[in-house]
Amino acid sequence: MRKKAEEIFLAGVESVLPEKLIQRQIKRNDDILQITGKSYPLSRFRHIYVLAAGKAAALMAKETEQILGDKTTGGHVVTKYGHETNLKYLKLTEAGHPIPDAEGVKGTRKMLDIARQAGEEDLVVCLISGGASALMADFLEGTTLDDLRHANELLVKCGADITEINAVRKHLSNVKGGQLAKTLYPATTVCLILSDVTGDRLDVIASGPTFGDTSTFADAWAVIEKYSLENSFPSPMLNHLKKGLTGLIPETPKPDDAIFRNVQNYIIGNNLLALEGASRKAHELGFKTYIITDKLKGDYTNVADFILKTIENYQQAAGKKPVCLLFGGEPTVKVSGNGSGGRNQHLALYLSTKIDHKKHITILCAGTDGTDGLTDAAGAVVDNETIVTAVKKNIDPRLFLQNSDSYHFFQQAGGHIITGNTRTNVMDMVVVVMEALPLP
Protein backbone atom coordinates (compact mmCIF):
# COMPACT_ATOMS: atom_id res chain seq x y z
CA MET A 1 0.00 0.00 0.00
CA ARG A 2 3.00 2.32 0.41
CA LYS A 3 3.51 2.37 -3.35
CA LYS A 4 -0.16 3.20 -3.98
CA ALA A 5 -0.07 6.01 -1.41
CA GLU A 6 2.96 7.49 -3.19
CA GLU A 7 1.26 7.19 -6.60
CA ILE A 8 -1.74 9.09 -5.24
CA PHE A 9 0.49 11.82 -3.79
CA LEU A 10 2.47 12.22 -7.02
CA ALA A 11 -0.76 12.53 -9.03
CA GLY A 12 -1.74 15.39 -6.74
CA VAL A 13 1.57 17.14 -7.39
CA GLU A 14 1.21 16.56 -11.13
CA SER A 15 -2.12 18.40 -11.15
CA VAL A 16 -0.53 21.63 -9.85
CA LEU A 17 2.59 21.80 -12.01
CA PRO A 18 3.08 25.47 -12.90
CA GLU A 19 3.39 25.12 -16.67
CA LYS A 20 0.01 23.39 -16.86
CA LEU A 21 -1.65 26.03 -14.71
CA ILE A 22 -0.25 28.90 -16.80
CA GLN A 23 -1.31 27.21 -20.07
CA ARG A 24 -4.82 26.97 -18.66
CA GLN A 25 -5.00 30.63 -17.57
CA ILE A 26 -3.03 32.65 -20.15
CA LYS A 27 -3.87 32.54 -23.85
CA ARG A 28 -2.91 34.79 -26.73
CA ASN A 29 -4.79 35.33 -29.98
CA ASP A 30 -2.74 37.74 -32.09
CA ASP A 31 -3.08 41.13 -30.34
CA ILE A 32 -5.43 39.89 -27.61
CA LEU A 33 -3.96 38.48 -24.42
CA GLN A 34 -6.47 36.61 -22.28
CA ILE A 35 -5.65 36.15 -18.61
CA THR A 36 -8.18 34.10 -16.62
CA GLY A 37 -10.77 35.00 -19.26
CA LYS A 38 -10.22 38.77 -19.20
CA SER A 39 -8.98 40.38 -22.43
CA TYR A 40 -6.01 42.74 -22.63
CA PRO A 41 -5.35 44.25 -26.11
CA LEU A 42 -1.55 44.23 -26.32
CA SER A 43 -1.51 47.29 -28.59
CA ARG A 44 -2.76 49.32 -25.59
CA PHE A 45 0.50 48.85 -23.75
CA ARG A 46 3.86 50.49 -24.33
CA HIS A 47 5.78 47.80 -22.43
CA ILE A 48 4.96 44.37 -20.99
CA TYR A 49 7.03 43.27 -18.02
CA VAL A 50 7.04 39.94 -16.18
CA LEU A 51 8.01 39.70 -12.50
CA ALA A 52 8.07 36.30 -10.81
CA ALA A 53 9.05 34.98 -7.39
CA GLY A 54 8.73 31.63 -5.64
CA LYS A 55 9.60 27.97 -6.02
CA ALA A 56 7.38 27.69 -9.11
CA ALA A 57 8.47 31.06 -10.52
CA ALA A 58 10.90 29.83 -13.19
CA LEU A 59 8.46 27.47 -14.90
CA MET A 60 5.57 29.93 -14.55
CA ALA A 61 7.76 32.61 -16.15
CA LYS A 62 9.00 30.36 -18.94
CA GLU A 63 5.48 29.43 -19.98
CA THR A 64 4.36 33.06 -19.77
CA GLU A 65 7.18 34.42 -21.95
CA GLN A 66 6.52 31.68 -24.52
CA ILE A 67 2.90 32.84 -24.74
CA LEU A 68 3.81 36.54 -24.88
CA GLY A 69 6.68 35.96 -27.29
CA ASP A 70 8.46 39.08 -28.56
CA LYS A 71 5.85 41.27 -26.87
CA THR A 72 7.84 40.66 -23.66
CA THR A 73 9.83 43.80 -22.87
CA GLY A 74 11.72 42.14 -20.03
CA GLY A 75 11.48 41.21 -16.40
CA HIS A 76 13.07 39.35 -13.55
CA VAL A 77 12.56 36.03 -11.77
CA VAL A 78 13.70 35.08 -8.26
CA THR A 79 13.55 31.37 -7.43
CA LYS A 80 15.12 28.81 -5.13
CA TYR A 81 18.52 27.25 -5.84
CA GLY A 82 18.14 24.28 -8.16
CA HIS A 83 14.86 25.55 -9.65
CA GLU A 84 16.33 27.49 -12.59
CA THR A 85 15.36 27.15 -16.26
CA ASN A 86 16.43 28.73 -19.55
CA LEU A 87 14.61 31.98 -20.30
CA LYS A 88 14.70 34.02 -23.51
CA TYR A 89 13.44 37.46 -22.48
CA LEU A 90 13.69 37.42 -18.69
CA LYS A 91 16.61 37.42 -16.25
CA LEU A 92 16.72 34.97 -13.35
CA THR A 93 18.28 34.94 -9.89
CA GLU A 94 18.53 31.82 -7.74
CA ALA A 95 18.41 32.52 -4.02
CA GLY A 96 18.17 31.05 -0.54
CA HIS A 97 15.06 29.47 0.97
CA PRO A 98 13.73 29.25 3.68
CA ILE A 99 16.48 31.51 5.06
CA PRO A 100 17.07 34.61 2.85
CA ASP A 101 20.53 35.31 1.44
CA ALA A 102 22.45 37.98 -0.48
CA GLU A 103 21.32 36.63 -3.86
CA GLY A 104 17.71 37.04 -2.80
CA VAL A 105 18.44 40.66 -1.90
CA LYS A 106 20.08 41.26 -5.31
CA GLY A 107 17.22 39.59 -7.18
CA THR A 108 14.58 41.53 -5.27
CA ARG A 109 16.35 44.83 -5.99
CA LYS A 110 16.34 43.97 -9.70
CA MET A 111 12.59 43.28 -9.50
CA LEU A 112 12.03 46.62 -7.78
CA ASP A 113 14.16 48.43 -10.39
CA ILE A 114 11.85 47.09 -13.12
CA ALA A 115 8.77 47.91 -11.03
CA ARG A 116 9.93 51.54 -10.80
CA GLN A 117 10.26 51.70 -14.60
CA ALA A 118 6.67 50.59 -15.18
CA GLY A 119 4.29 53.42 -16.01
CA GLU A 120 0.61 54.05 -16.66
CA GLU A 121 0.81 52.71 -20.22
CA ASP A 122 2.52 49.46 -19.22
CA LEU A 123 1.28 45.96 -18.33
CA VAL A 124 3.01 43.98 -15.60
CA VAL A 125 2.35 40.27 -15.20
CA CYS A 126 3.32 39.10 -11.71
CA LEU A 127 3.73 35.39 -11.01
CA ILE A 128 3.78 34.48 -7.34
CA SER A 129 4.20 31.06 -5.73
CA GLY A 130 5.12 29.47 -2.43
CA GLY A 131 8.50 30.47 -1.07
CA ALA A 132 8.32 33.99 -2.48
CA SER A 133 8.17 35.56 0.96
CA ALA A 134 11.69 34.37 1.81
CA LEU A 135 13.04 34.64 -1.75
CA MET A 136 11.95 38.28 -2.14
CA ALA A 137 14.53 39.25 0.44
CA ASP A 138 14.89 42.87 1.40
CA PHE A 139 15.81 44.58 4.62
CA LEU A 140 15.06 48.01 5.99
CA GLU A 141 17.49 50.87 6.43
CA GLY A 142 19.30 50.41 9.74
CA THR A 143 19.07 46.61 9.58
CA THR A 144 21.34 44.04 7.92
CA LEU A 145 21.09 40.80 5.98
CA ASP A 146 22.26 38.97 9.09
CA ASP A 147 19.36 40.54 11.00
CA LEU A 148 16.97 39.37 8.29
CA ARG A 149 18.37 35.83 8.28
CA HIS A 150 18.28 35.58 12.07
CA ALA A 151 14.73 36.92 12.22
CA ASN A 152 13.50 34.43 9.62
CA GLU A 153 15.23 31.53 11.34
CA LEU A 154 13.56 32.44 14.65
CA LEU A 155 10.15 32.79 13.02
CA VAL A 156 10.40 29.49 11.14
CA LYS A 157 11.47 27.52 14.23
CA CYS A 158 9.31 29.10 16.96
CA GLY A 159 6.09 27.28 16.05
CA ALA A 160 4.33 30.24 14.42
CA ASP A 161 2.05 29.51 11.47
CA ILE A 162 2.54 31.15 8.08
CA THR A 163 -0.04 33.88 8.75
CA GLU A 164 1.82 34.92 11.90
CA ILE A 165 5.24 34.69 10.25
CA ASN A 166 4.14 36.83 7.32
CA ALA A 167 2.51 39.46 9.56
CA VAL A 168 5.99 40.13 10.94
CA ARG A 169 7.73 39.89 7.56
CA LYS A 170 5.34 42.41 5.98
CA HIS A 171 6.20 45.04 8.59
CA LEU A 172 9.94 44.60 8.08
CA SER A 173 9.96 44.96 4.29
CA ASN A 174 9.76 47.37 1.36
CA VAL A 175 8.17 44.85 -1.01
CA LYS A 176 5.76 42.74 1.04
CA GLY A 177 2.33 43.73 2.37
CA GLY A 178 1.15 45.45 -0.83
CA GLN A 179 4.34 47.44 -1.24
CA LEU A 180 5.29 45.89 -4.60
CA ALA A 181 1.92 47.10 -5.92
CA LYS A 182 2.70 50.53 -4.49
CA THR A 183 5.95 50.62 -6.47
CA LEU A 184 4.20 49.38 -9.64
CA TYR A 185 1.39 51.95 -9.49
CA PRO A 186 -0.05 53.26 -11.85
CA ALA A 187 0.83 50.38 -14.23
CA THR A 188 -1.83 47.78 -15.05
CA THR A 189 -0.84 44.78 -12.93
CA VAL A 190 -2.16 41.23 -13.22
CA CYS A 191 -0.91 38.79 -10.59
CA LEU A 192 -1.29 35.02 -11.02
CA ILE A 193 -0.82 33.19 -7.75
CA LEU A 194 -0.10 29.60 -6.79
CA SER A 195 -1.38 29.47 -3.21
CA ASP A 196 0.62 27.86 -0.42
CA VAL A 197 -1.50 28.98 2.54
CA THR A 198 -4.68 27.62 4.10
CA GLY A 199 -7.72 29.59 3.07
CA ASP A 200 -5.90 31.08 0.03
CA ARG A 201 -5.68 34.50 1.68
CA LEU A 202 -4.21 36.96 -0.82
CA ASP A 203 -2.76 39.11 1.96
CA VAL A 204 -0.85 36.12 3.37
CA ILE A 205 0.41 34.27 0.27
CA ALA A 206 4.05 35.35 -0.23
CA SER A 207 3.30 38.10 2.32
CA GLY A 208 0.88 39.72 -0.14
CA PRO A 209 3.18 41.85 -2.34
CA THR A 210 0.32 42.96 -4.63
CA PHE A 211 -2.59 42.91 -2.19
CA GLY A 212 -3.63 45.26 0.60
CA ASP A 213 -2.31 44.23 4.00
CA THR A 214 -4.95 43.41 6.61
CA SER A 215 -2.36 42.94 9.37
CA THR A 216 -0.90 45.76 11.46
CA PHE A 217 2.19 46.59 13.47
CA ALA A 218 0.16 45.52 16.51
CA ASP A 219 -0.40 42.07 14.94
CA ALA A 220 3.31 41.74 14.20
CA TRP A 221 4.23 42.68 17.76
CA ALA A 222 1.67 40.21 19.12
CA VAL A 223 3.56 37.42 17.31
CA ILE A 224 6.83 38.53 18.90
CA GLU A 225 5.21 38.39 22.34
CA LYS A 226 3.27 35.16 21.78
CA TYR A 227 6.44 33.23 20.95
CA SER A 228 8.65 35.06 23.49
CA LEU A 229 11.01 36.49 20.88
CA GLU A 230 11.58 39.86 22.62
CA ASN A 231 15.06 38.91 23.84
CA SER A 232 16.26 36.99 20.77
CA PHE A 233 14.87 38.97 17.82
CA PRO A 234 17.32 41.44 16.20
CA SER A 235 17.22 44.74 18.13
CA PRO A 236 17.02 47.05 15.06
CA MET A 237 13.95 45.14 13.88
CA LEU A 238 12.31 45.24 17.30
CA ASN A 239 12.91 49.00 17.36
CA HIS A 240 11.28 49.35 13.93
CA LEU A 241 8.19 47.43 15.08
CA LYS A 242 7.97 49.56 18.24
CA LYS A 243 8.10 52.76 16.15
CA GLY A 244 5.30 51.37 14.01
CA LEU A 245 3.24 50.66 17.12
CA THR A 246 3.49 54.29 18.19
CA GLY A 247 2.71 55.66 14.72
CA LEU A 248 6.21 56.96 13.98
CA ILE A 249 6.34 54.72 10.89
CA PRO A 250 3.39 54.54 8.44
CA GLU A 251 1.40 51.32 8.16
CA THR A 252 1.57 49.03 5.14
CA PRO A 253 -1.00 49.91 2.42
CA LYS A 254 -4.48 48.60 3.21
CA PRO A 255 -6.99 46.99 0.77
CA ASP A 256 -8.94 50.24 0.16
CA ASP A 257 -5.82 52.17 -0.89
CA ALA A 258 -6.05 53.75 -4.37
CA ILE A 259 -2.78 52.08 -5.41
CA PHE A 260 -4.67 48.80 -5.88
CA ARG A 261 -7.22 50.11 -8.38
CA ASN A 262 -5.17 48.87 -11.36
CA VAL A 263 -4.28 45.52 -9.76
CA GLN A 264 -6.00 42.19 -10.40
CA ASN A 265 -5.03 39.13 -8.32
CA TYR A 266 -6.03 35.61 -9.39
CA ILE A 267 -5.39 32.30 -7.64
CA ILE A 268 -4.67 29.73 -10.36
CA GLY A 269 -3.72 26.75 -8.19
CA ASN A 270 -4.01 25.63 -4.59
CA ASN A 271 -3.96 22.67 -2.24
CA LEU A 272 -7.54 21.68 -3.04
CA LEU A 273 -6.63 21.36 -6.73
CA ALA A 274 -3.83 18.96 -5.74
CA LEU A 275 -6.19 16.96 -3.52
CA GLU A 276 -8.65 16.68 -6.40
CA GLY A 277 -5.88 15.36 -8.66
CA ALA A 278 -4.89 12.86 -5.97
CA SER A 279 -8.54 11.85 -5.57
CA ARG A 280 -8.86 11.04 -9.28
CA LYS A 281 -5.81 8.79 -9.07
CA ALA A 282 -7.14 7.05 -5.96
CA HIS A 283 -10.40 6.32 -7.79
CA GLU A 284 -8.42 4.87 -10.70
CA LEU A 285 -6.62 2.58 -8.24
CA GLY A 286 -9.93 1.29 -6.90
CA PHE A 287 -10.25 3.28 -3.66
CA LYS A 288 -13.41 4.75 -2.21
CA THR A 289 -12.02 8.26 -1.77
CA TYR A 290 -12.83 11.17 0.52
CA ILE A 291 -11.26 14.64 0.52
CA ILE A 292 -11.46 15.52 4.21
CA THR A 293 -9.96 19.03 4.32
CA ASP A 294 -7.47 21.37 2.67
CA LYS A 295 -7.13 23.41 5.87
CA LEU A 296 -4.90 21.38 8.21
CA LYS A 297 -3.07 23.82 10.47
CA GLY A 298 -1.79 24.18 14.00
CA ASP A 299 0.50 22.06 16.15
CA TYR A 300 1.33 18.69 14.59
CA THR A 301 0.01 16.76 17.62
CA ASN A 302 -3.43 18.33 17.19
CA VAL A 303 -3.29 17.65 13.46
CA ALA A 304 -2.33 14.03 14.16
CA ASP A 305 -5.22 13.64 16.60
CA PHE A 306 -7.62 14.95 13.95
CA ILE A 307 -6.25 12.53 11.34
CA LEU A 308 -6.47 9.56 13.73
CA LYS A 309 -10.02 10.46 14.76
CA THR A 310 -11.03 10.73 11.10
CA ILE A 311 -9.49 7.33 10.37
CA GLU A 312 -11.50 5.88 13.24
CA ASN A 313 -14.71 7.42 11.89
CA TYR A 314 -14.14 6.13 8.35
CA GLN A 315 -12.89 2.64 9.18
CA GLN A 316 -16.35 1.17 8.76
CA ALA A 317 -16.39 2.54 5.21
CA ALA A 318 -13.56 0.12 4.43
CA GLY A 319 -15.80 -2.81 3.62
CA LYS A 320 -15.29 -4.68 0.37
CA LYS A 321 -13.51 -1.67 -1.12
CA PRO A 322 -10.31 -0.01 0.17
CA VAL A 323 -10.60 3.58 1.37
CA CYS A 324 -8.40 6.64 0.74
CA LEU A 325 -8.63 9.73 2.94
CA LEU A 326 -7.00 12.93 1.71
CA PHE A 327 -5.93 15.89 3.85
CA GLY A 328 -4.08 19.08 2.93
CA GLY A 329 -2.65 22.07 4.72
CA GLU A 330 0.41 22.93 6.75
CA PRO A 331 0.92 21.81 10.37
CA THR A 332 3.54 23.45 12.56
CA VAL A 333 6.33 21.94 14.64
CA LYS A 334 8.21 23.77 17.37
CA VAL A 335 11.79 22.63 16.86
CA SER A 336 13.59 21.16 19.86
CA GLY A 337 17.05 19.63 19.81
CA ASN A 338 19.45 19.85 16.90
CA GLY A 339 18.26 17.05 14.65
CA SER A 340 17.32 17.13 10.98
CA GLY A 341 13.88 16.82 9.46
CA GLY A 342 10.74 18.72 8.57
CA ARG A 343 7.11 18.99 9.58
CA ASN A 344 5.97 16.16 7.30
CA GLN A 345 8.56 13.65 8.45
CA HIS A 346 7.91 14.70 12.06
CA LEU A 347 4.14 14.25 11.66
CA ALA A 348 4.61 10.87 9.94
CA LEU A 349 6.95 9.67 12.69
CA TYR A 350 4.50 10.74 15.39
CA LEU A 351 1.63 8.99 13.58
CA SER A 352 3.69 5.80 13.25
CA THR A 353 3.72 5.49 17.03
CA LYS A 354 -0.09 5.60 17.03
CA ILE A 355 -0.83 3.04 14.29
CA ASP A 356 1.78 0.39 15.13
CA HIS A 357 -1.00 -2.12 15.92
CA LYS A 358 -3.14 -1.37 12.84
CA LYS A 359 -1.99 -3.58 9.98
CA HIS A 360 -4.41 -2.27 7.36
CA ILE A 361 -3.48 1.45 7.56
CA THR A 362 -0.75 3.32 5.64
CA ILE A 363 -0.16 7.07 6.03
CA LEU A 364 1.95 9.31 3.78
CA CYS A 365 2.84 12.88 4.79
CA ALA A 366 4.73 14.98 2.24
CA GLY A 367 5.28 18.49 0.91
CA THR A 368 4.17 19.19 -2.64
CA ASP A 369 7.40 21.13 -3.25
CA GLY A 370 9.48 17.98 -2.74
CA THR A 371 11.41 19.50 0.15
CA ASP A 372 10.59 18.95 3.81
CA GLY A 373 12.61 21.26 6.03
CA LEU A 374 16.28 21.48 5.10
CA THR A 375 16.39 17.89 3.80
CA ASP A 376 16.31 16.09 0.46
CA ALA A 377 13.07 14.29 1.38
CA ALA A 378 9.53 15.43 0.57
CA GLY A 379 8.23 13.54 3.60
CA ALA A 380 7.68 9.96 4.70
CA VAL A 381 5.24 7.05 4.56
CA VAL A 382 4.46 4.87 7.59
CA ASP A 383 2.47 1.79 8.54
CA ASN A 384 2.57 -0.82 11.29
CA GLU A 385 5.87 -2.13 9.89
CA THR A 386 7.58 1.19 10.68
CA ILE A 387 7.73 0.49 14.40
CA VAL A 388 8.44 -3.22 13.82
CA THR A 389 11.53 -2.19 11.83
CA ALA A 390 12.51 0.35 14.50
CA VAL A 391 12.37 -2.33 17.20
CA LYS A 392 14.48 -4.70 15.09
CA LYS A 393 17.08 -1.97 14.55
CA ASN A 394 16.94 -0.88 18.19
CA ILE A 395 15.98 2.72 17.39
CA ASP A 396 13.47 4.56 19.58
CA PRO A 397 11.11 6.89 17.67
CA ARG A 398 10.41 8.91 20.83
CA LEU A 399 14.05 9.98 21.07
CA PHE A 400 14.05 11.09 17.44
CA LEU A 401 10.86 13.09 18.03
CA GLN A 402 12.36 14.76 21.10
CA ASN A 403 15.43 15.79 19.10
CA SER A 404 13.44 16.88 16.01
CA ASP A 405 15.46 14.30 14.10
CA SER A 406 12.82 12.56 12.00
CA TYR A 407 15.07 12.56 8.93
CA HIS A 408 17.65 10.26 10.50
CA PHE A 409 14.93 7.98 11.88
CA PHE A 410 13.54 7.34 8.40
CA GLN A 411 17.05 7.11 6.99
CA GLN A 412 17.53 4.08 9.23
CA ALA A 413 14.01 2.63 9.33
CA GLY A 414 13.05 3.36 5.71
CA GLY A 415 9.98 5.18 4.46
CA HIS A 416 11.37 8.40 2.99
CA ILE A 417 9.49 9.94 0.05
CA ILE A 418 12.11 11.35 -2.31
CA THR A 419 10.77 13.26 -5.31
CA GLY A 420 13.44 15.88 -5.92
CA ASN A 421 12.38 19.47 -6.58
CA THR A 422 8.85 19.41 -7.99
CA ARG A 423 9.04 23.13 -8.86
CA THR A 424 5.60 23.73 -7.46
CA ASN A 425 4.30 24.38 -3.94
CA VAL A 426 0.75 24.16 -2.59
CA MET A 427 1.60 23.16 0.99
CA ASP A 428 1.44 19.56 2.22
CA MET A 429 -0.66 16.47 1.64
CA VAL A 430 -1.52 13.57 3.91
CA VAL A 431 -2.66 10.41 2.13
CA VAL A 432 -4.26 7.69 4.26
CA VAL A 433 -5.01 4.36 2.58
CA MET A 434 -6.94 1.63 4.35
CA GLU A 435 -7.14 -1.89 2.99
CA ALA A 436 -10.51 -3.55 2.55
CA LEU A 437 -11.47 -5.30 5.76
CA PRO A 438 -11.90 -9.09 5.56
CA LEU A 439 -15.50 -10.25 5.66
CA PRO A 440 -16.57 -11.66 9.06
N, C-alpha and C positions, 0 to 999 in steps of 0.2 A: 504493500500500500504506500510505502514511502515514494516509490517511483511515480505512482499516480498522483500523489499530492504535489510532487514537484512539477509534473506535466500541467496540472491545473494552475499552479502559481505562474509558470512561464507563459501560459496562454493569457493570463491576466496582464502580464507585463507587455506582451506582444500587442495587446489592444490599445495601449497608450504610448506606442512608439511615436516620437515627435514628428517624423516625416509623414506618417500616415495622417496625423491630426492636422498638420498644415495643409496637406493636399485636400483634405475634406473641407477646410474653412477658407482657403484663399484660392481664387480662380481669376484668370485673366482672359478677356476676350477683346483682342486688339487694344483699343484705348481705355476700355472699361476694366477696372480692377474691382472684383467683388470680394469683400471680406465679411464672413459670416452672413452673407446674403445682402449686405448693403453695398451700393455701387459708388465707386469713386472714379470719376473721369480723370485719367492721368494727365490730360492736357491742361487741367486746372492748376497743376502744381509745377512750380519752378524746379524744385528739387525733391527727391524721395530718398530719405535716409532710413536705415535699419539699425536699431540698437537692440542687443540681445544679452541676457545674463541668466546664468543658471546651469545646472548639469545637462539640461536638454538643449541649451542655447545654440550650440554649434550646428546640430542637425536641423533645428527649427530655422536657423538663419540660412543654411545651405538650400533648403527647400524653398524658402521665401525668395532668395535672390535668383533661383532658377525660374521661378514664376514671373518675377519682375523683369528679368533679363537686363538689357542695357538701359532700362529706365532707372536702375539703381544708381543713385549719385555716389553713395558710399555709406559707411557706417562702421560700427565696432561691436565685437562680441567678446564677452568675458565668460569663460567656462572653467571647469575644474581640470586639473592636470590629468592627462590621459584621455580627455574627451574631445580633442581637437579634430578638425576635418579640413579639407582643402576648400577654400573659398575664392571666388573670382573677383568680386567687387568689394568685399568687406575685409577688414583687418580683424585679427583674433589675438586675444591674450589668454593664456592659461594661468590659473592662479590657485591659491590655497583654499581648501575647504576641509573641515568646518572652521578651522582657525585662519583668519585673514592673513595675507602676507603682502610683501612689497609689490609683487606683480599685480595683485588685485587692486592695490592703490593706483598703480600706473594705468591699468586697464580702465578703471572707473574714471580717472581724470580724462582719458581719451574720449570716453562716452560723453562726459560733461562738456568737453570742448566742442563736440559735434552738436550736442543739444543747444549750446549757445549760438551756433551758426544758424540753426533752424529759425525761419521767419514765418510770417503770416501766410505766405504763398507756398509753403512747403508741407509735405506729408511725411510724418515719422511713423514707421511701424516698429513698435516695441514688442519684443518676444521675451516673456518672463517665465522662468520655471524654478523648481525647487533648488535651493542652494544659493539663489541669487542674493539673499540677504548677507551672507558671509562673503561671497565673491565680489559684490559691489562694495569694496572696502574703501572707506574714506574716514578720516579722523578730523576732529575740529581743531581750530587754532588753539594752541596752548596744550594740546595733547600729542601723543606720539603713537607710532605703529605698535610699539611694545605695550602701551596702554590699551590699545584696541585689541591686541591679541590676548592680553591677560583678562580683559573684561569679557571677551567672548568665551574664553576657556572656563571662567567662573560661571557664566550663565548656562553654558552647555552642561556642566557637571553638577549644578546645584539642585537639579530636580524640577526646575521651572519648565512649563510647557511652552510651545512655540509662540503662543499669543503673548505670554509674559516676557519671553526673551525679546521679541520684536518690539514690544512697547518701550523697552529700554533702548534698543538699537536705534529706533526712529528718532529718539531725542538726543542722540549723540552722533548725528549724521547730517550731511548736506545733500543727500540724494534720496534717502528713505523718507517714509511718511509724507508722500505727495510732493516731495521737493524736486524730484526729477521732472514732474509735470510743470512745476513752477518755472524751472529753467527752460523747458521746451515752449512754454506759452509765448506767443499766440499761435504756434504751428498747429495744424490738424494732426492729432495723435490718436493712433489706433493701437491698443495693447492687447495682444493675444497671450493668454495665461494658462499654464499647466499648473493646476493647483496641488499644493503639497500640505494643505492644512485642513483640519476638520471643519466642516461647515462652509468651506470655500469662501472665506471672508476676504474681500478684495483689499481691505486695509491691513490684513495680516500677512497674506502671501508675499514673500520676498520683502517684507516690511513695507508693502504698499507704495512703491515709488511713483505710481501714476494715479493714486487714489487718495482722496481726503482722509486724513488721519482722525480716527475717533478716540484715540488714546491721548492722554495728557501727561505733562510732567509729573503730576500727582500719581498717575498710574505707574509711571516708570519708577518713582521713588518707593511706591508701595511694594514693588517687586524686590527692590534692594532690601527693604526691611523684612519682608516675608521670609526671605532666604538668608537673612543675617549676613549680608555682604558689606555692611557699613565699614568694617575694619579691613577688608581684603580688596575691595574694589579700588581701582586707580584713583588717587586723590583729585587730579585735575578733572576727571569725569564726574566724580561726586560733587565737586564745586559747581560744575556746569549745571547739573540737575538741580542743585539747591538754588542757583540763580533763576532757573526756570520756574521753580516753585514760587518764588517771590515776585515774579513778573519782570525781572531784569532782562530776561531773554524772551523773545516772542515765541509763541506756540508754533507747532507745525501747522501747515495749512489744513483747514477743516473741509468736509465734503461740500459745503455751500459756497466755498470760495470761487470767485469768478475765473480763476486760472484753470478750472476743470471744465469750462463750458465747451472747449474744443476737443475734449478727451473722451474716447469710447474705450471701455474695458470689457473684454469678453473672455470667459473661461471656456477653453476648448477641450480640456481633459481633466479628469479628477479620479479620485480613488474609486468612486462608484462605477465609473466606466471600466476600470480594471477588474472590479469584482464581477461585473456583467460579462466580461470576456472570459474570466475564470469559470463562471457559472455555465456558460455555453460549452466549454470543454468538459466540465464535470458531467453534464447531461450526455455528451457524446460517449463518455466512458461508462455510462450506465448508472450514474448516481442520481438519487432523488436529492435535489439541491435547494438550499435555502441561503439567500443573502441576509445575514442577521443585522449587520450595521456597517456603516462606513465612518462611524464617529467614535471609535475606541480612543479614549484619552485618559490621562491620570496615571497614578502610580501603578506600576506593572503588577503588583500583588492584587490590586482591585480589579484590574483588567483580567488577570488570570482567574479570579473568583467568578467573574461574569462569564467567561468562556466555559469554565467547568460547570457552572449552573445551567448554561444553555445546553451543553452536551447532555447533561442529566435529563433536561426537559425533552430533548429530541431523541433520546435513545429508543423510545418505543416506536419511533418512526422507522427505525432500522429493522424492518421485518424481512420480507423476501428480497428487498432491494437495498443496496448499500446507500448510505447517506453522506452528503457533503455539506458542511456548514462553512460559510465564508464570512470573515470579519475584516474590516479595514480601519485604519486610523493610525495613531502614533502614541503609544504609551511612553511614560517617562521612567527613568531609573536614576536614583541618586547614587552617584558613584562612591564606593567605599573601597579602600585598599588600592593596590597599584597594578591590578591585573589588566588583561586585554579582553575586549569584547565589544558588544553593542546591545542596544535594547532588545533586539529580536532574539539574539542568542541567549541573553539573560532570561527573557520571558520563556523561551523554549525550555531552558534548563530548569527553571522553576516548575513549569508544567510537568516536566518528566518525573518530578518527585511526587506528583499528585496522581499520575495515571499508571504507575508501575505495576498495578494489579489488574489493569484493564487491557486484555490482549487484543481487543477488536478496535482500538482507537489509535489513530496516528495524527499528530499535530505538527504542522509546518508553520514557522514564523519567519518572515523574511521581508527585507526592504526592496521596494520595486526599483531602486537605483542600483542594486547589486552590491551595495557597500553598507555594512552594519558597523557603526563606530569607525575606529581607525584600523579596520581589519580588511582582509581580502575576501571575506565571506559575506554573503547577502543575509544569512541567517542560519537556521538549523531546523532539522526535522527530528521528532522524537516519538517513541512508542514505548511499550512495556519492556522492550529489549534494551532500551537505553540504560536503565538502572541495572539490569542483569549484566550488561557489559561492564558497567562501572564497578560492580561488586567483584567481577572476575579480575579486573585490572587493579583492584584495590585503590580506587579513586573515589573520594567522597564529594558528591555534588554540593553539599552544604558549604564545604570549605571554599569551593570555587565561587559560589554565590556570594559568600561573605567578602571575598577578595575582588569581586567584580571581574572574574577571570573566566567567563564562559567560553571564550575562544579556545583556551588551552584544554578545557574539559572536552569539548567536541573534537579537538585535534587528537586527543587520546581515545575517546570513546566512539568516535565516528558520528556522522549525522550532519556535517556542514553542508550548506547549500552554497555552491560556488557558481556564480553566473558570469563573473567579470562585470565591467561597467556596462550597464544597460543603456545608458545615455538618456534615461527618462527618470522621472521621480514624482510619484503620487502617493507618498508615504508608504505604509507597511500593509502587508496582508497576512492574515492567519487562515490557514486552510486546515479544517478538521475533516478527516474521512473516517467513517465508521463502517466496518464490514457488516454484511447482512447477518442477522442473528440466526442461529440454527433453530429450526422448528422444534417445539417441545415434543 
